[in-house]
């Protein structure tokens, strides 16, 4: 369940950063296929850090076994923030 939530949060984070959703189509069946098969792409006109790109990408990995977990995000990003202070 948390793995699914992590993917949903990844889509939400992508939307916050870029002001759009990662996949777009007028047909629900085609959209579903895009979500299942297409790799995530990032708009070229908006610069983001490599760390943020890595986070979003790891949250949107299709295979739930390989996708980053909420706990891994918490630990990784708390460590990065504490290293910067």
Order of alpha helices (4+ residues) and beta strands (2+ residues): alpha-alpha-alpha-alpha
